[in-house]
């Protein structure tokens, strides 16, 4: 029996920068690059799940525009999460969190409440974006990644509620509330699989296209204070986890989104276009994946 090589797409986390995933998916779709399996972490989980729900990149783009214009999104306090640069070059998520901790902003919030954005607002954002369907009812295999902070184990959602899976995968500690599920306390998958290449392979992908929208861990100047050392070590650990996953990818796409703040959804169209740009620049390499798919089918057919 013939078995076609299965191609997976692994979409990394990165909050607003994750809108670049939409442009990547659009180009893959237009170029007829197969996407047999889709996995996502955090914003990658939201975009990947919504793409499978909508069925096409054009419908996904329209859905994104409706979401960003909705009252639920407009009422969410994303402005509070946006770090004013003040001539600082670095605007990554962990850098913004570092600055918030230094200023006592996140610390004071964490003493009084579980997260900056309430559970009600967080749930409303996801529920108005995604329909209440089961992951196993999607047209293609999909997985969202989260971390159970009680057991320390990675949780890969391949069945059950799509909404619940995306909520759990997107729950950035301190910023968004954790998700309680069957005795587990689940947070953002960036702490275990920043770019879920391995989950894509476990779902059956033989080749994986990874989309990395993170920033490199820039050097700090001040290593004299303990808080800087702790935060720096955490950032390097996350970068190491990301690189471990990327080493197992067949192709890595890196949209140039580093100049846009992780909490700034204003330049949404620009972010989508940056995704298109990087995918188009790698079309030859992407098509090689398709050619491998054809060779794999011939080989498997003869072997059978």
MIPAZA-539162 format. One record per residue (C-alpha): x negated, y negated, z. Coordinates in nm, 4 decimals, padded with zeros to 6 digits, always signed. Last residue first. Example, Ala and Ser with C-alpha at 12.3 -4.5 7.8 and 13.67 -1.06 7.14 Angstrom:
<sites>
<u: -01.3670 | v: +00.1060 | w: +00.7140>;
<u: -01.2300 | v: +00.4500 | w: +00.7800>;
</sites>
This chain:
<sites>
<u: -00.4989 | v: +00.2428 | w: -00.0987>;
<u: -00.8601 | v: +00.1392 | w: -00.1501>;
<u: -00.7771 | v: +00.0123 | w: -00.4969>;
<u: -00.4949 | v: -00.2040 | w: -00.3621>;
<u: -00.7082 | v: -00.3301 | w: -00.0734>;
<u: -00.9764 | v: -00.4443 | w: -00.3160>;
<u: -00.7293 | v: -00.6077 | w: -00.5537>;
<u: -00.5521 | v: -00.7836 | w: -00.2658>;
<u: -00.8810 | v: -00.8981 | w: -00.1090>;
<u: -00.9954 | v: -01.0384 | w: -00.4432>;
<u: -00.6722 | v: -01.2390 | w: -00.4694>;
<u: -00.6996 | v: -01.3718 | w: -00.1116>;
<u: -01.0672 | v: -01.4544 | w: -00.1638>;
<u: -00.9532 | v: -01.6688 | w: -00.4559>;
<u: -00.7061 | v: -01.8457 | w: -00.2284>;
<u: -00.9793 | v: -01.9156 | w: +00.0289>;
<u: -01.1932 | v: -02.0460 | w: -00.2540>;
<u: -00.9094 | v: -02.2867 | w: -00.3246>;
<u: -00.9698 | v: -02.4543 | w: +00.0116>;
<u: -01.3364 | v: -02.5024 | w: -00.0711>;
<u: -01.2493 | v: -02.6680 | w: -00.4009>;
<u: -00.9773 | v: -02.8756 | w: -00.2324>;
<u: -01.2126 | v: -03.0151 | w: +00.0320>;
<u: -01.1892 | v: -03.3849 | w: -00.0588>;
<u: -00.8136 | v: -03.3443 | w: -00.1010>;
<u: -00.7812 | v: -03.2112 | w: +00.2540>;
<u: -00.9849 | v: -03.4997 | w: +00.3983>;
<u: -00.7793 | v: -03.7629 | w: +00.2175>;
<u: -00.4399 | v: -03.6120 | w: +00.2939>;
<u: -00.5181 | v: -03.6125 | w: +00.6652>;
<u: -00.6330 | v: -03.9728 | w: +00.6418>;
<u: -00.3022 | v: -04.0502 | w: +00.4694>;
<u: -00.1036 | v: -03.9070 | w: +00.7593>;
<u: -00.3052 | v: -04.1214 | w: +01.0009>;
<u: -00.2516 | v: -04.4322 | w: +00.7894>;
<u: +00.1237 | v: -04.3697 | w: +00.7821>;
<u: +00.1309 | v: -04.3361 | w: +01.1608>;
<u: -00.0658 | v: -04.6576 | w: +01.2239>;
<u: +00.1574 | v: -04.7529 | w: +01.5183>;
<u: +00.1345 | v: -04.4191 | w: +01.7017>;
<u: -00.1455 | v: -04.5465 | w: +01.9241>;
<u: -00.1995 | v: -04.3094 | w: +02.2196>;
<u: -00.5144 | v: -04.1398 | w: +02.0811>;
<u: -00.6575 | v: -04.4750 | w: +01.9750>;
<u: -00.7496 | v: -04.4968 | w: +01.6065>;
<u: -01.1168 | v: -04.5355 | w: +01.5120>;
<u: -01.1778 | v: -04.1604 | w: +01.5503>;
<u: -00.9318 | v: -04.0674 | w: +01.2756>;
<u: -01.1731 | v: -03.9486 | w: +01.0083>;
<u: -00.9924 | v: -03.6223 | w: +00.9284>;
<u: -01.2143 | v: -03.3220 | w: +01.0121>;
<u: -01.1354 | v: -03.0073 | w: +00.8116>;
<u: -01.3071 | v: -02.6852 | w: +00.9197>;
<u: -01.3286 | v: -02.3818 | w: +00.6911>;
<u: -01.3676 | v: -02.0099 | w: +00.7656>;
<u: -01.3100 | v: -02.0625 | w: +01.1376>;
<u: -01.4943 | v: -01.8527 | w: +01.3978>;
<u: -01.7506 | v: -02.1204 | w: +01.4801>;
<u: -01.4594 | v: -02.3609 | w: +01.5252>;
<u: -01.3304 | v: -02.1708 | w: +01.8287>;
<u: -01.6606 | v: -02.1802 | w: +02.0142>;
<u: -01.7045 | v: -02.5445 | w: +01.9094>;
<u: -01.3785 | v: -02.6445 | w: +02.0769>;
<u: -01.4638 | v: -02.4654 | w: +02.3997>;
<u: -01.8025 | v: -02.6414 | w: +02.4028>;
<u: -01.6344 | v: -02.9805 | w: +02.3525>;
<u: -01.3984 | v: -02.9061 | w: +02.6423>;
<u: -01.6927 | v: -02.8190 | w: +02.8658>;
<u: -01.8759 | v: -03.1342 | w: +02.7580>;
<u: -01.5763 | v: -03.3492 | w: +02.8569>;
<u: -01.5481 | v: -03.1794 | w: +03.1952>;
<u: -01.9210 | v: -03.2306 | w: +03.2620>;
<u: -01.8911 | v: -03.5987 | w: +03.1706>;
<u: -01.5932 | v: -03.6402 | w: +03.4022>;
<u: -01.7748 | v: -03.4859 | w: +03.6956>;
<u: -02.0972 | v: -03.6770 | w: +03.6271>;
<u: -01.9132 | v: -04.0082 | w: +03.5941>;
<u: -01.7234 | v: -03.9452 | w: +03.9174>;
<u: -02.0497 | v: -03.8708 | w: +04.0992>;
<u: -02.2066 | v: -04.2059 | w: +04.0190>;
<u: -02.5667 | v: -04.2360 | w: +03.8999>;
<u: -02.5107 | v: -04.0945 | w: +03.5504>;
<u: -02.4315 | v: -04.4317 | w: +03.3896>;
<u: -02.5164 | v: -04.4696 | w: +03.0210>;
<u: -02.2801 | v: -04.2156 | w: +02.8740>;
<u: -02.3442 | v: -04.0221 | w: +02.5557>;
<u: -02.0630 | v: -03.9584 | w: +02.3130>;
<u: -01.8766 | v: -03.6268 | w: +02.3268>;
<u: -01.7653 | v: -03.5894 | w: +01.9672>;
<u: -01.4139 | v: -03.6929 | w: +01.8739>;
<u: -01.1139 | v: -03.4694 | w: +01.8191>;
<u: -00.8991 | v: -03.4325 | w: +01.5080>;
<u: -01.0224 | v: -03.0845 | w: +01.4095>;
<u: -00.8164 | v: -02.8954 | w: +01.1511>;
<u: -00.9095 | v: -02.5279 | w: +01.1219>;
<u: -00.8533 | v: -02.3143 | w: +00.8094>;
<u: -00.8553 | v: -01.9485 | w: +00.9132>;
<u: -00.9165 | v: -01.6324 | w: +00.7089>;
<u: -00.7924 | v: -01.2843 | w: +00.8056>;
<u: -00.4900 | v: -01.4244 | w: +00.9914>;
<u: -00.2931 | v: -01.1523 | w: +01.1719>;
<u: -00.1445 | v: -01.3221 | w: +01.4766>;
<u: -00.4621 | v: -01.2400 | w: +01.6711>;
<u: -00.6534 | v: -01.4286 | w: +01.4040>;
<u: -00.4412 | v: -01.7384 | w: +01.4564>;
<u: -00.4840 | v: -01.7074 | w: +01.8348>;
<u: -00.8614 | v: -01.7083 | w: +01.7782>;
<u: -00.8547 | v: -02.0270 | w: +01.5725>;
<u: -00.6505 | v: -02.2285 | w: +01.8226>;
<u: -00.8270 | v: -02.5676 | w: +01.8140>;
<u: -00.8552 | v: -02.7032 | w: +02.1684>;
<u: -00.8105 | v: -02.3446 | w: +02.2955>;
<u: -00.8394 | v: -02.3277 | w: +02.6787>;
<u: -00.8171 | v: -02.6760 | w: +02.8282>;
<u: -00.6726 | v: -02.8211 | w: +02.5076>;
<u: -00.3708 | v: -02.5958 | w: +02.5616>;
<u: -00.1876 | v: -02.8657 | w: +02.7599>;
<u: -00.0360 | v: -02.7508 | w: +03.0884>;
<u: +00.1694 | v: -02.4633 | w: +03.2264>;
<u: +00.2669 | v: -02.3809 | w: +03.5831>;
<u: +00.3676 | v: -02.0153 | w: +03.5875>;
<u: +00.6256 | v: -01.8479 | w: +03.8067>;
<u: +00.8560 | v: -01.7689 | w: +03.5192>;
<u: +00.8039 | v: -02.1023 | w: +03.3399>;
<u: +00.7373 | v: -02.4388 | w: +03.5007>;
<u: +00.6070 | v: -02.6957 | w: +03.2537>;
<u: +00.3496 | v: -02.9498 | w: +03.3671>;
<u: +00.4462 | v: -03.3192 | w: +03.3583>;
<u: +00.2805 | v: -03.5532 | w: +03.1042>;
<u: -00.0003 | v: -03.7995 | w: +03.1858>;
<u: -00.1613 | v: -03.6447 | w: +03.4936>;
<u: -00.2272 | v: -03.3157 | w: +03.3199>;
<u: -00.1565 | v: -03.3319 | w: +02.9427>;
<u: +00.1620 | v: -03.1264 | w: +02.8884>;
<u: +00.1525 | v: -03.0731 | w: +02.5108>;
<u: +00.1267 | v: -02.6917 | w: +02.4942>;
<u: +00.3932 | v: -02.6488 | w: +02.7615>;
<u: +00.6394 | v: -02.8787 | w: +02.5849>;
<u: +00.5622 | v: -02.7116 | w: +02.2511>;
<u: +00.6345 | v: -02.3649 | w: +02.3916>;
<u: +00.9510 | v: -02.4764 | w: +02.5712>;
<u: +01.0892 | v: -02.6334 | w: +02.2548>;
<u: +01.0073 | v: -02.3264 | w: +02.0461>;
<u: +01.1908 | v: -02.1059 | w: +02.2943>;
<u: +01.0804 | v: -01.7425 | w: +02.2948>;
<u: +00.8147 | v: -01.5747 | w: +02.0851>;
<u: +00.4510 | v: -01.6242 | w: +01.9870>;
<u: +00.3563 | v: -01.8505 | w: +02.2784>;
<u: -00.0067 | v: -01.8041 | w: +02.3734>;
<u: -00.0671 | v: -01.8486 | w: +02.7461>;
<u: -00.4319 | v: -01.8781 | w: +02.8512>;
<u: -00.4997 | v: -01.7620 | w: +03.2034>;
<u: -00.6118 | v: -01.9674 | w: +03.5038>;
<u: -00.3559 | v: -01.7879 | w: +03.7198>;
<u: -00.2008 | v: -02.1010 | w: +03.8717>;
<u: -00.3115 | v: -02.3524 | w: +03.6059>;
<u: -00.1370 | v: -02.1538 | w: +03.3311>;
<u: -00.2868 | v: -02.2922 | w: +03.0113>;
<u: -00.1038 | v: -02.3591 | w: +02.6837>;
<u: -00.1244 | v: -02.2497 | w: +02.3203>;
<u: +00.1459 | v: -02.2606 | w: +02.0538>;
<u: +00.1844 | v: -01.9751 | w: +01.8072>;
<u: +00.3592 | v: -01.9333 | w: +01.4732>;
<u: +00.4282 | v: -01.6429 | w: +01.2384>;
<u: +00.6258 | v: -01.7557 | w: +00.9329>;
<u: +00.9945 | v: -01.8289 | w: +00.8585>;
<u: +01.0712 | v: -01.9246 | w: +01.2202>;
<u: +01.3124 | v: -01.6920 | w: +01.4015>;
<u: +01.0379 | v: -01.5433 | w: +01.6190>;
<u: +00.9717 | v: -01.8898 | w: +01.7615>;
<u: +01.3284 | v: -01.9092 | w: +01.8910>;
<u: +01.5464 | v: -02.2102 | w: +01.8208>;
<u: +01.6657 | v: -02.5186 | w: +02.0101>;
<u: +01.5899 | v: -02.7743 | w: +01.7408>;
<u: +01.2736 | v: -02.9864 | w: +01.7698>;
<u: +01.2436 | v: -03.3648 | w: +01.7717>;
<u: +01.5236 | v: -03.4744 | w: +02.0041>;
<u: +01.4312 | v: -03.1967 | w: +02.2478>;
<u: +01.0615 | v: -03.2901 | w: +02.2424>;
<u: +01.1106 | v: -03.6577 | w: +02.3278>;
<u: +01.3914 | v: -03.5851 | w: +02.5734>;
<u: +01.1749 | v: -03.3341 | w: +02.7586>;
<u: +00.8988 | v: -03.5902 | w: +02.8087>;
<u: +01.1446 | v: -03.8627 | w: +02.9122>;
<u: +01.3108 | v: -03.6397 | w: +03.1731>;
<u: +00.9814 | v: -03.4948 | w: +03.2987>;
<u: +00.8541 | v: -03.8449 | w: +03.3643>;
<u: +00.5597 | v: -04.0072 | w: +03.1866>;
<u: +00.2791 | v: -04.1068 | w: +03.4243>;
<u: +00.2664 | v: -03.7634 | w: +03.5848>;
<u: +00.3081 | v: -03.5733 | w: +03.9104>;
<u: +00.3947 | v: -03.8671 | w: +04.1321>;
<u: +00.2641 | v: -04.0794 | w: +04.4180>;
<u: -00.0970 | v: -03.9692 | w: +04.4654>;
<u: -00.1405 | v: -03.8929 | w: +04.0953>;
<u: -00.0324 | v: -04.2452 | w: +04.0046>;
<u: -00.2971 | v: -04.4030 | w: +04.2274>;
<u: -00.5667 | v: -04.1816 | w: +04.0774>;
<u: -00.4556 | v: -04.2490 | w: +03.7193>;
<u: -00.4890 | v: -04.6249 | w: +03.7646>;
<u: -00.7883 | v: -04.6262 | w: +04.0008>;
<u: -00.9966 | v: -04.8272 | w: +03.7555>;
<u: -01.2520 | v: -04.5496 | w: +03.7249>;
<u: -00.9734 | v: -04.2938 | w: +03.6762>;
<u: -00.8196 | v: -04.4931 | w: +03.3931>;
<u: -01.1599 | v: -04.5373 | w: +03.2288>;
<u: -01.2209 | v: -04.1630 | w: +03.2439>;
<u: -00.8746 | v: -04.0927 | w: +03.1059>;
<u: -00.9458 | v: -04.3251 | w: +02.8145>;
<u: -01.2769 | v: -04.1491 | w: +02.7581>;
<u: -01.1053 | v: -03.8125 | w: +02.7804>;
<u: -00.8515 | v: -03.9189 | w: +02.5181>;
<u: -01.1041 | v: -04.0737 | w: +02.2791>;
<u: -01.1508 | v: -04.4494 | w: +02.2399>;
<u: -01.5271 | v: -04.4986 | w: +02.2489>;
<u: -01.6630 | v: -04.8128 | w: +02.0850>;
<u: -01.6014 | v: -05.0324 | w: +02.3853>;
<u: -01.5704 | v: -05.4016 | w: +02.2939>;
<u: -01.2875 | v: -05.4491 | w: +02.5402>;
<u: -01.1192 | v: -05.1283 | w: +02.4211>;
<u: -00.7856 | v: -05.1656 | w: +02.5890>;
<u: -00.6829 | v: -04.8129 | w: +02.6877>;
<u: -00.3414 | v: -04.7108 | w: +02.5633>;
<u: -00.1568 | v: -04.4970 | w: +02.8131>;
<u: +00.0597 | v: -04.7781 | w: +02.9399>;
<u: +00.1573 | v: -04.8633 | w: +02.5820>;
<u: +00.2885 | v: -04.5092 | w: +02.5491>;
<u: +00.5699 | v: -04.5923 | w: +02.7912>;
<u: +00.8473 | v: -04.3908 | w: +02.6217>;
<u: +01.1455 | v: -04.6117 | w: +02.5360>;
<u: +01.0559 | v: -04.6357 | w: +02.1680>;
<u: +01.0294 | v: -04.2587 | w: +02.1445>;
<u: +01.3735 | v: -04.1945 | w: +02.2879>;
<u: +01.5262 | v: -04.4842 | w: +02.0945>;
<u: +01.4167 | v: -04.3254 | w: +01.7675>;
<u: +01.1924 | v: -04.5025 | w: +01.5138>;
<u: +00.8956 | v: -04.2700 | w: +01.5718>;
<u: +01.1256 | v: -03.9671 | w: +01.5454>;
<u: +01.2934 | v: -04.0836 | w: +01.2254>;
<u: +00.9551 | v: -04.1441 | w: +01.0637>;
<u: +00.8338 | v: -03.8002 | w: +01.1721>;
<u: +01.1458 | v: -03.6364 | w: +01.0279>;
<u: +01.0780 | v: -03.8071 | w: +00.6952>;
<u: +00.7204 | v: -03.6779 | w: +00.6984>;
<u: +00.8386 | v: -03.3264 | w: +00.7879>;
<u: +01.0925 | v: -03.3334 | w: +00.5044>;
<u: +00.8145 | v: -03.4178 | w: +00.2588>;
<u: +00.5847 | v: -03.1555 | w: +00.4119>;
<u: +00.8328 | v: -02.8747 | w: +00.3558>;
<u: +01.0317 | v: -02.6140 | w: +00.5498>;
<u: +01.1718 | v: -02.8411 | w: +00.8194>;
<u: +01.1439 | v: -02.5831 | w: +01.0972>;
<u: +00.8042 | v: -02.4538 | w: +00.9832>;
<u: +00.6698 | v: -02.8088 | w: +00.9680>;
<u: +00.8220 | v: -02.8841 | w: +01.3094>;
<u: +00.6308 | v: -02.5974 | w: +01.4667>;
<u: +00.3015 | v: -02.7022 | w: +01.3120>;
<u: +00.3454 | v: -03.0696 | w: +01.3996>;
<u: +00.4446 | v: -03.0003 | w: +01.7604>;
<u: +00.1780 | v: -02.7336 | w: +01.8106>;
<u: -00.0900 | v: -02.9579 | w: +01.6615>;
<u: +00.0201 | v: -03.2316 | w: +01.8993>;
<u: -00.0686 | v: -02.9955 | w: +02.1876>;
<u: -00.2410 | v: -02.6883 | w: +02.0415>;
<u: -00.1245 | v: -02.5322 | w: +01.7202>;
<u: -00.1071 | v: -02.2079 | w: +01.5262>;
<u: +00.0231 | v: -02.1477 | w: +01.1758>;
<u: +00.0150 | v: -01.8129 | w: +00.9933>;
<u: +00.0786 | v: -01.7344 | w: +00.6258>;
<u: -00.0283 | v: -02.0760 | w: +00.5013>;
<u: -00.1280 | v: -02.0120 | w: +00.1407>;
<u: -00.2893 | v: -02.2969 | w: -00.0559>;
<u: -00.0354 | v: -02.3926 | w: -00.3188>;
<u: -00.2171 | v: -02.7193 | w: -00.3932>;
<u: +00.1001 | v: -02.9125 | w: -00.3035>;
<u: +00.1433 | v: -02.7155 | w: +00.0206>;
<u: -00.2189 | v: -02.7552 | w: +00.1239>;
<u: -00.1969 | v: -03.1272 | w: +00.0446>;
<u: +00.1169 | v: -03.1728 | w: +00.2552>;
<u: -00.0254 | v: -02.9677 | w: +00.5429>;
<u: -00.3325 | v: -03.1917 | w: +00.5588>;
<u: -00.1188 | v: -03.5073 | w: +00.5541>;
<u: +00.0926 | v: -03.3750 | w: +00.8413>;
<u: -00.2151 | v: -03.2800 | w: +01.0434>;
<u: -00.3155 | v: -03.6490 | w: +01.0383>;
<u: -00.0210 | v: -03.7060 | w: +01.2739>;
<u: -00.2399 | v: -03.5322 | w: +01.5308>;
<u: -00.4215 | v: -03.8618 | w: +01.5850>;
<u: -00.1246 | v: -03.9653 | w: +01.7944>;
<u: -00.2015 | v: -03.6924 | w: +02.0533>;
<u: -00.5291 | v: -03.5134 | w: +01.9746>;
<u: -00.4780 | v: -03.1385 | w: +01.9781>;
<u: -00.5968 | v: -02.8984 | w: +01.7108>;
<u: -00.4111 | v: -02.7365 | w: +01.4217>;
<u: -00.5117 | v: -02.3830 | w: +01.3214>;
<u: -00.4014 | v: -02.2780 | w: +00.9703>;
<u: -00.4023 | v: -01.9059 | w: +00.8935>;
<u: -00.4510 | v: -01.7209 | w: +00.5682>;
<u: -00.3523 | v: -01.3539 | w: +00.5411>;
<u: -00.5389 | v: -01.1452 | w: +00.2857>;
<u: -00.2789 | v: -00.9519 | w: +00.0912>;
<u: -00.2136 | v: -00.5911 | w: +00.1796>;
<u: -00.1370 | v: -00.3424 | w: -00.0946>;
<u: +00.0000 | v: +00.0000 | w: +00.0000>;
</sites>
